[in-house]
């Protein structure tokens, strides 16, 4: 009897030589002082959420993002759902529309963040970022 042939299933995938999937490095805000500094910056409200933005002075080329859902949103399940939707939205939109060296905080709105159609939220975030950066470098 001959032994079975070795299968190529389960071999590690080779690293691709193409560009990275995300063109802008995203980092999450975790400290309260960062959220407070961003709250003092520019603001743009939409039907789904509020976007706060601030240019950092440290010169790092990273985009930092934070998410806030207060108890006005509802219980823990509702707050987590709102933040999950905001994170998915940020992952999709920020790499192409955010500016390097900026901090952003997206604040959930009661009822709207959970129930709004995702395509409308996508359009809201794009228009908010455009308005925040209009005429400014």
C-alpha positions in Angstrom: 0.0 0.0 0.0 1.2 3.5 -0.8 0.8 6.3 1.7 -1.8 9.1 0.9 -0.5 12.1 -0.9 0.0 15.3 1.1 -2.8 17.8 0.5 -2.2 21.5 -0.1 -5.2 22.3 2.1 -4.2 24.1 5.2 -1.0 25.6 3.9 -0.5 29.2 5.0 -1.5 31.9 2.6 1.3 33.9 1.1 1.4 37.6 1.8 0.0 39.7 -1.1 2.2 42.4 -2.6 -0.7 44.8 -3.2 -1.5 47.9 -1.2 -2.9 47.6 2.3 -6.7 47.3 2.7 -6.9 50.4 4.8 -5.0 53.5 3.5 -5.2 55.4 6.8 -4.1 54.0 10.1 -7.1 54.1 12.5 -6.6 54.0 16.3 -9.3 54.0 18.9 -9.6 56.8 21.5 -9.7 55.2 25.0 -8.9 58.0 27.5 -11.3 60.5 28.8 -9.0 63.5 28.3 -8.8 62.7 24.6 -12.7 62.7 24.4 -12.9 66.0 26.2 -10.3 67.7 24.0 -12.2 66.5 20.9 -15.4 67.8 22.3 -13.9 71.3 22.4 -13.2 71.1 18.6 -15.5 71.3 15.6 -19.0 69.7 15.6 -21.4 68.6 12.9 -24.8 67.2 13.6 -26.6 64.8 11.4 -29.9 62.9 11.5 -28.2 59.8 12.9 -25.4 61.1 15.1 -23.1 64.0 16.1 -19.5 64.1 14.8 -16.9 66.0 16.8 -13.4 66.6 15.3 -10.2 68.2 16.3 -6.8 68.5 14.6 -4.0 67.1 16.9 -0.8 69.0 17.5 1.5 65.9 17.8 2.1 65.6 14.1 1.3 61.9 14.0 -0.3 60.8 10.7 -2.8 58.5 12.4 -6.6 59.0 12.5 -8.0 58.4 16.0 -11.7 57.6 16.4 -13.9 57.4 19.5 -17.5 56.3 20.0 -20.0 57.5 22.6 -23.5 56.1 23.4 -25.0 57.5 26.6 -27.8 55.9 28.7 -30.2 58.1 26.7 -29.8 55.6 23.9 -31.2 52.8 26.1 -30.1 49.8 28.0 -26.7 48.1 27.5 -27.9 46.0 24.5 -29.1 49.2 22.7 -25.9 51.1 23.5 -23.7 48.3 22.2 -25.8 47.9 19.1 -25.5 51.6 18.4 -21.7 51.5 18.9 -21.4 48.4 16.7 -23.2 50.2 13.9 -21.0 53.3 14.3 -17.8 51.2 14.3 -18.8 49.5 11.1 -19.6 52.9 9.5 -16.3 54.4 10.6 -14.4 51.4 9.3 -16.0 51.8 5.9 -15.9 55.6 5.5 -13.0 57.1 7.5 -10.1 55.5 5.4 -11.2 57.5 2.4 -12.7 60.7 4.0 -10.8 61.4 7.2 -7.7 63.5 7.5 -4.5 62.2 9.0 -3.6 63.8 12.3 -7.2 64.3 13.4 -9.3 62.9 16.3 -13.0 62.1 15.7 -15.7 61.2 18.1 -19.1 60.0 16.9 -21.9 60.4 19.4 -25.0 58.2 19.0 -28.4 59.9 19.1 -31.4 58.3 20.8 -33.7 56.3 18.4 -31.9 57.5 15.3 -28.6 55.6 15.4 -30.2 52.2 15.9 -33.2 52.5 13.6 -31.8 54.5 10.7 -31.1 52.8 7.4 -27.3 52.1 7.1 -27.1 53.7 3.7 -28.5 57.0 5.1 -26.0 56.8 8.0 -23.2 56.4 5.4 -24.4 59.5 3.5 -24.7 61.4 6.9 -21.1 60.6 7.9 -19.7 61.6 4.5 -21.6 64.9 4.5 -20.5 65.6 8.1 -16.9 65.0 7.4 -17.1 67.2 4.3 -18.7 70.0 6.3 -16.1 69.7 9.1 -13.2 70.1 6.7 -14.8 72.6 4.3 -12.4 75.4 3.5 -9.9 74.3 6.2 -6.6 72.5 6.0 
